């Protein structure tokens, strides 16, 4: 992930769903300022970002509340390493993320 000290951004991560209608499918989820613990986000995005997660680590399991309205919520920069290879998948916005 790029550093977040120069500008605000959302970073797209890939998840495999466990349970529910999308069980075992892969989805793409944008997280605002992923280097900052969710409880420390106090800026204009506080109402759109929440949860108890302190850090993102590959392989961790998260419980999330998502919305498909990424473009309605976030108008800023999006770092999406999947954009070149996957243009068709929905990018979800993470409203809330907790450790599972």
OpenMM code with the backbone's topology and positions (N, CA, C; nanometers):
from openmm import Vec3, app, unit

residues = "UNK UNK UNK UNK UNK UNK UNK UNK UNK UNK UNK UNK UNK UNK UNK UNK UNK UNK UNK UNK UNK UNK UNK UNK UNK UNK UNK UNK UNK UNK UNK UNK UNK UNK UNK UNK UNK UNK UNK UNK UNK UNK UNK UNK UNK UNK UNK UNK UNK UNK UNK UNK UNK UNK UNK UNK UNK UNK UNK UNK UNK UNK UNK UNK UNK UNK UNK UNK UNK UNK UNK UNK UNK UNK UNK UNK UNK UNK UNK UNK UNK UNK UNK UNK UNK UNK UNK UNK UNK UNK UNK UNK UNK UNK UNK UNK UNK UNK UNK UNK".split()
positions = [
    Vec3(0.0844, -0.1181, 0.0000),
    Vec3(0.0000, 0.0000, 0.0000),
    Vec3(0.0886, 0.1240, 0.0000),
    Vec3(0.0473, 0.2256, -0.0736),
    Vec3(0.1247, 0.3491, -0.0726),
    Vec3(0.1086, 0.4227, 0.0599),
    Vec3(0.2068, 0.5070, 0.0948),
    Vec3(0.1924, 0.5866, 0.2170),
    Vec3(0.0743, 0.6824, 0.2026),
    Vec3(0.0149, 0.7216, 0.3143),
    Vec3(-0.1019, 0.8096, 0.3066),
    Vec3(-0.0764, 0.9478, 0.3648),
    Vec3(0.0500, 0.9863, 0.3760),
    Vec3(0.0798, 1.1161, 0.4345),
    Vec3(0.0710, 1.2314, 0.3347),
    Vec3(0.0667, 1.2031, 0.2043),
    Vec3(0.0601, 1.3093, 0.1042),
    Vec3(-0.0823, 1.3389, 0.0579),
    Vec3(-0.1654, 1.2366, 0.0496),
    Vec3(-0.3033, 1.2561, 0.0040),
    Vec3(-0.3899, 1.1413, 0.0545),
    Vec3(-0.5198, 1.1641, 0.0550),
    Vec3(-0.6152, 1.0607, 0.0958),
    Vec3(-0.6464, 0.9716, -0.0235),
    Vec3(-0.6620, 0.8440, 0.0008),
    Vec3(-0.6951, 0.7511, -0.1070),
    Vec3(-0.7709, 0.6313, -0.0516),
    Vec3(-0.8320, 0.5576, -0.1428),
    Vec3(-0.8933, 0.4287, -0.1103),
    Vec3(-0.8119, 0.3219, -0.1823),
    Vec3(-0.7889, 0.2108, -0.1151),
    Vec3(-0.7074, 0.1017, -0.1697),
    Vec3(-0.7952, -0.0217, -0.1869),
    Vec3(-0.7910, -0.0794, -0.3058),
    Vec3(-0.8749, -0.1954, -0.3361),
    Vec3(-0.8029, -0.3246, -0.2976),
    Vec3(-0.8709, -0.4071, -0.2194),
    Vec3(-0.8186, -0.5370, -0.1766),
    Vec3(-0.9107, -0.6474, -0.2270),
    Vec3(-0.8540, -0.7640, -0.2461),
    Vec3(-0.9296, -0.8798, -0.2948),
    Vec3(-0.9596, -0.9729, -0.1776),
    Vec3(-1.0851, -1.0141, -0.1675),
    Vec3(-1.1298, -1.1031, -0.0607),
    Vec3(-1.2014, -1.2236, -0.1193),
    Vec3(-1.1908, -1.3370, -0.0493),
    Vec3(-1.2736, -1.4524, -0.0814),
    Vec3(-1.3826, -1.4599, 0.0248),
    Vec3(-1.5063, -1.4590, -0.0206),
    Vec3(-1.6221, -1.4574, 0.0687),
    Vec3(-1.6370, -1.5932, 0.1368),
    Vec3(-1.6703, -1.5896, 0.2661),
    Vec3(-1.6962, -1.7116, 0.3424),
    Vec3(-1.8413, -1.7099, 0.3888),
    Vec3(-1.9237, -1.7930, 0.3265),
    Vec3(-2.0644, -1.8030, 0.3635),
    Vec3(-2.1531, -1.7087, 0.2835),
    Vec3(-2.2820, -1.7319, 0.2940),
    Vec3(-2.3794, -1.6461, 0.2275),
    Vec3(-2.3926, -1.6719, 0.0787),
    Vec3(-2.4625, -1.5818, 0.0121),
    Vec3(-2.4930, -1.5974, -0.1304),
    Vec3(-2.3686, -1.5963, -0.2190),
    Vec3(-2.2633, -1.5296, -0.1766),
    Vec3(-2.1399, -1.5204, -0.2559),
    Vec3(-2.0300, -1.6137, -0.2049),
    Vec3(-2.0663, -1.7160, -0.1295),
    Vec3(-1.9690, -1.8081, -0.0697),
    Vec3(-1.8643, -1.8541, -0.1710),
    Vec3(-1.7380, -1.8427, -0.1331),
    Vec3(-1.6211, -1.8868, -0.2100),
    Vec3(-1.5904, -1.8000, -0.3325),
    Vec3(-1.6700, -1.6976, -0.3580),
    Vec3(-1.6409, -1.6068, -0.4690),
    Vec3(-1.5425, -1.4998, -0.4231),
    Vec3(-1.4696, -1.4436, -0.5195),
    Vec3(-1.3773, -1.3345, -0.4902),
    Vec3(-1.4459, -1.2020, -0.5186),
    Vec3(-1.4260, -1.1059, -0.4284),
    Vec3(-1.4799, -0.9713, -0.4469),
    Vec3(-1.3678, -0.8702, -0.4254),
    Vec3(-1.3884, -0.7498, -0.4766),
    Vec3(-1.2919, -0.6412, -0.4621),
    Vec3(-1.3532, -0.5333, -0.3741),
    Vec3(-1.2780, -0.4935, -0.2702),
    Vec3(-1.3296, -0.4015, -0.1691),
    Vec3(-1.2327, -0.2854, -0.1514),
    Vec3(-1.2846, -0.1631, -0.1585),
    Vec3(-1.2033, -0.0430, -0.1376),
    Vec3(-1.2100, -0.0023, 0.0092),
    Vec3(-1.0913, 0.0231, 0.0657),
    Vec3(-1.0796, 0.0695, 0.2043),
    Vec3(-1.0161, 0.2075, 0.2044),
    Vec3(-1.0757, 0.3005, 0.2769),
    Vec3(-1.0221, 0.4355, 0.2918),
    Vec3(-0.9049, 0.4330, 0.3888),
    Vec3(-0.7958, 0.4996, 0.3530),
    Vec3(-0.6766, 0.5099, 0.4389),
    Vec3(-0.6465, 0.3777, 0.5104),
    Vec3(-0.6091, 0.2748, 0.4372),
    Vec3(-0.5920, 0.1428, 0.4982),
    Vec3(-0.4773, 0.1321, 0.5987),
    Vec3(-0.3873, 0.2281, 0.6018),
    Vec3(-0.2774, 0.2230, 0.6984),
    Vec3(-0.3169, 0.2775, 0.8358),
    Vec3(-0.4356, 0.3361, 0.8446),
    Vec3(-0.4828, 0.3967, 0.9692),
    Vec3(-0.5856, 0.3043, 1.0353),
    Vec3(-0.5717, 0.2780, 1.1674),
    Vec3(-0.6751, 0.1993, 1.2356),
    Vec3(-0.8119, 0.2648, 1.2149),
    Vec3(-0.9134, 0.1835, 1.1978),
    Vec3(-1.0463, 0.2374, 1.1681),
    Vec3(-1.0935, 0.3363, 1.2748),
    Vec3(-1.0640, 0.3112, 1.4006),
    Vec3(-1.1092, 0.3993, 1.5089),
    Vec3(-1.0366, 0.5335, 1.5101),
    Vec3(-0.9262, 0.5459, 1.4394),
    Vec3(-0.8475, 0.6700, 1.4362),
    Vec3(-0.8877, 0.7618, 1.3210),
    Vec3(-0.9773, 0.7185, 1.2358),
    Vec3(-1.0207, 0.8031, 1.1246),
    Vec3(-1.1206, 0.9043, 1.1790),
    Vec3(-1.0800, 1.0303, 1.1780),
    Vec3(-1.1607, 1.1373, 1.2382),
    Vec3(-1.1932, 1.2486, 1.1391),
    Vec3(-1.1569, 1.2316, 1.0124),
    Vec3(-1.1782, 1.3379, 0.9143),
    Vec3(-1.3177, 1.3291, 0.8524),
    Vec3(-1.3354, 1.3905, 0.7373),
    Vec3(-1.4663, 1.3992, 0.6719),
    Vec3(-1.5270, 1.2636, 0.6378),
    Vec3(-1.4462, 1.1581, 0.6351),
    Vec3(-1.4950, 1.0249, 0.5990),
    Vec3(-1.5376, 0.9418, 0.7204),
    Vec3(-1.5316, 0.9992, 0.8379),
    Vec3(-1.5634, 0.9251, 0.9607),
    Vec3(-1.7001, 0.8561, 0.9540),
    Vec3(-1.7979, 0.9205, 0.8925),
    Vec3(-1.9326, 0.8634, 0.8836),
    Vec3(-1.9406, 0.7472, 0.7849),
    Vec3(-1.8422, 0.7350, 0.6964),
    Vec3(-1.8436, 0.6313, 0.5927),
    Vec3(-1.7426, 0.5197, 0.6178),
    Vec3(-1.6708, 0.5272, 0.7298),
    Vec3(-1.5659, 0.4290, 0.7612),
    Vec3(-1.5739, 0.3973, 0.9098),
    Vec3(-1.5784, 0.2699, 0.9436),
    Vec3(-1.5849, 0.2352, 1.0845),
    Vec3(-1.5365, 0.0946, 1.1107),
    Vec3(-1.5392, 0.0580, 1.2367),
    Vec3(-1.5005, -0.0759, 1.2763),
    Vec3(-1.3906, -0.0765, 1.3797),
    Vec3(-1.3524, -0.1971, 1.4193),
    Vec3(-1.2523, -0.2164, 1.5240),
    Vec3(-1.1173, -0.2618, 1.4711),
    Vec3(-1.1048, -0.2800, 1.3387),
    Vec3(-0.9800, -0.3306, 1.2823),
    Vec3(-0.8677, -0.2288, 1.3000),
    Vec3(-0.7522, -0.2768, 1.3442),
    Vec3(-0.6359, -0.1896, 1.3650),
    Vec3(-0.5411, -0.1889, 1.2471),
    Vec3(-0.5295, -0.3033, 1.1774),
    Vec3(-0.4393, -0.3099, 1.0614),
    Vec3(-0.4849, -0.4202, 0.9672),
    Vec3(-0.4494, -0.4024, 0.8405),
    Vec3(-0.4809, -0.5011, 0.7377),
    Vec3(-0.3577, -0.5868, 0.7141),
    Vec3(-0.3736, -0.7179, 0.7226),
    Vec3(-0.2643, -0.8113, 0.6975),
    Vec3(-0.3147, -0.9213, 0.6050),
    Vec3(-0.2347, -0.9524, 0.5051),
    Vec3(-0.2735, -1.0550, 0.4093),
    Vec3(-0.3032, -1.1862, 0.4814),
    Vec3(-0.4152, -1.2483, 0.4461),
    Vec3(-0.4546, -1.3754, 0.5063),
    Vec3(-0.5501, -1.3620, 0.6230),
    Vec3(-0.5620, -1.2411, 0.6794),
    Vec3(-0.6562, -1.2207, 0.7895),
    Vec3(-0.7999, -1.2339, 0.7396),
    Vec3(-0.8889, -1.2711, 0.8301),
    Vec3(-1.0308, -1.2824, 0.7983),
    Vec3(-1.1020, -1.1638, 0.8626),
    Vec3(-1.1876, -1.0970, 0.7841),
    Vec3(-1.2587, -0.9793, 0.8317),
    Vec3(-1.4090, -0.9979, 0.8180),
    Vec3(-1.4810, -0.9348, 0.9076),
    Vec3(-1.6261, -0.9240, 0.8959),
    Vec3(-1.6534, -0.7802, 0.8517),
    Vec3(-1.7237, -0.7652, 0.7377),
    Vec3(-1.7401, -0.6321, 0.6803),
    Vec3(-1.8852, -0.6006, 0.6470),
    Vec3(-1.9153, -0.4723, 0.6494),
    Vec3(-2.0409, -0.4203, 0.5959),
    Vec3(-2.0020, -0.3430, 0.4704),
    Vec3(-2.0598, -0.3816, 0.3564),
    Vec3(-2.0202, -0.3250, 0.2275),
    Vec3(-2.1368, -0.2566, 0.1584),
    Vec3(-2.1014, -0.1689, 0.0651),
    Vec3(-2.1986, -0.1102, -0.0260),
    Vec3(-2.1367, -0.1077, -0.1651),
    Vec3(-2.2199, -0.1222, -0.2648),
    Vec3(-2.1723, -0.1162, -0.4033),
    Vec3(-2.1664, 0.0277, -0.4541),
    Vec3(-2.1967, 0.1245, -0.3702),
    Vec3(-2.2001, 0.2660, -0.4093),
    Vec3(-2.0669, 0.3370, -0.3897),
    Vec3(-1.9572, 0.2738, -0.4238),
    Vec3(-1.8250, 0.3332, -0.4043),
    Vec3(-1.8171, 0.4732, -0.4639),
    Vec3(-1.8594, 0.4902, -0.5879),
    Vec3(-1.8458, 0.6202, -0.6553),
    Vec3(-1.9337, 0.7284, -0.5928),
    Vec3(-2.0428, 0.6904, -0.5298),
    Vec3(-2.1276, 0.7884, -0.4626),
    Vec3(-2.0662, 0.8336, -0.3305),
    Vec3(-1.9899, 0.7458, -0.2661),
    Vec3(-1.9311, 0.7757, -0.1358),
    Vec3(-1.7941, 0.8402, -0.1485),
    Vec3(-1.7109, 0.7892, -0.2387),
    Vec3(-1.5721, 0.8332, -0.2482),
    Vec3(-1.5427, 0.8904, -0.3864),
    Vec3(-1.5022, 1.0168, -0.3904),
    Vec3(-1.4708, 1.0856, -0.5164),
    Vec3(-1.3205, 1.1028, -0.5363),
    Vec3(-1.2406, 1.0624, -0.4388),
    Vec3(-1.0963, 1.0831, -0.4439),
    Vec3(-1.0223, 0.9725, -0.5172),
    Vec3(-0.8916, 0.9693, -0.4954),
    Vec3(-0.8033, 0.8727, -0.5612),
    Vec3(-0.8329, 0.7308, -0.5140),
    Vec3(-0.8291, 0.6375, -0.6100),
    Vec3(-0.8455, 0.4952, -0.5802),
    Vec3(-0.7234, 0.4227, -0.6347),
    Vec3(-0.6518, 0.3534, -0.5479),
    Vec3(-0.5392, 0.2707, -0.5898),
    Vec3(-0.5953, 0.1302, -0.6097),
    Vec3(-0.6020, 0.0885, -0.7362),
    Vec3(-0.6658, -0.0380, -0.7724),
    Vec3(-0.5710, -0.1192, -0.8594),
    Vec3(-0.4982, -0.2111, -0.7976),
    Vec3(-0.4017, -0.2939, -0.8698),
    Vec3(-0.4697, -0.3987, -0.9575),
    Vec3(-0.6012, -0.4105, -0.9480),
    Vec3(-0.6759, -0.5069, -1.0289),
    Vec3(-0.7393, -0.4417, -1.1520),
    Vec3(-0.7275, -0.3120, -1.1663),
    Vec3(-0.7943, -0.2387, -1.2744),
    Vec3(-0.7525, -0.2873, -1.4128),
    Vec3(-0.6271, -0.3215, -1.4309),
    Vec3(-0.5789, -0.3631, -1.5632),
    Vec3(-0.6290, -0.5017, -1.6026),
    Vec3(-0.6519, -0.5875, -1.5052),
    Vec3(-0.6888, -0.7261, -1.5355),
    Vec3(-0.8350, -0.7585, -1.5077),
    Vec3(-0.9051, -0.6725, -1.4342),
    Vec3(-1.0443, -0.7000, -1.3983),
    Vec3(-1.1250, -0.5705, -1.3998),
    Vec3(-1.1752, -0.5365, -1.5159),
    Vec3(-1.2540, -0.4135, -1.5289),
    Vec3(-1.4022, -0.4362, -1.5007),
    Vec3(-1.4464, -0.5609, -1.5039),
    Vec3(-1.5888, -0.5902, -1.4935),
    Vec3(-1.6436, -0.6065, -1.3535),
    Vec3(-1.5593, -0.6397, -1.2572),
    Vec3(-1.6083, -0.6666, -1.1215),
    Vec3(-1.6465, -0.5384, -1.0483),
    Vec3(-1.7497, -0.5494, -0.9666),
    Vec3(-1.7919, -0.4388, -0.8807),
    Vec3(-1.6824, -0.4117, -0.7788),
    Vec3(-1.6558, -0.2854, -0.7536),
    Vec3(-1.5681, -0.2447, -0.6435),
    Vec3(-1.6597, -0.2002, -0.5304),
    Vec3(-1.6572, -0.2742, -0.4211),
    Vec3(-1.7394, -0.2407, -0.3055),
    Vec3(-1.6655, -0.1408, -0.2178),
    Vec3(-1.7407, -0.0596, -0.1456),
    Vec3(-1.6851, 0.0309, -0.0454),
    Vec3(-1.7092, -0.0330, 0.0902),
    Vec3(-1.6057, -0.0359, 0.1736),
    Vec3(-1.6193, -0.0941, 0.3070),
    Vec3(-1.6643, 0.0132, 0.4058),
    Vec3(-1.7848, -0.0014, 0.4566),
    Vec3(-1.8403, 0.0905, 0.5555),
    Vec3(-1.7938, 0.0561, 0.6966),
    Vec3(-1.7714, -0.0727, 0.7218),
    Vec3(-1.7367, -0.1205, 0.8555),
    Vec3(-1.6549, -0.2472, 0.8418),
    Vec3(-1.5439, -0.2561, 0.9158),
    Vec3(-1.4625, -0.3780, 0.9129),
    Vec3(-1.4141, -0.4102, 1.0541),
    Vec3(-1.4358, -0.5344, 1.0924),
    Vec3(-1.3927, -0.5853, 1.2225),
    Vec3(-1.3136, -0.7134, 1.2013),
    Vec3(-1.2245, -0.7468, 1.2946),
    Vec3(-1.1614, -0.8792, 1.2870),
    Vec3(-1.2707, -0.9851, 1.3009),
    Vec3(-1.2566, -1.0960, 1.2310),
    Vec3(-1.3582, -1.2026, 1.2385),
    Vec3(-1.3358, -1.2893, 1.3612),
] * unit.nanometer
topology = app.Topology()
chain = topology.addChain("A")
for resn in residues:
    res = topology.addResidue(resn, chain)
    for name in ("N", "CA", "C"):
        topology.addAtom(name, app.Element.getBySymbol(name[0]), res)
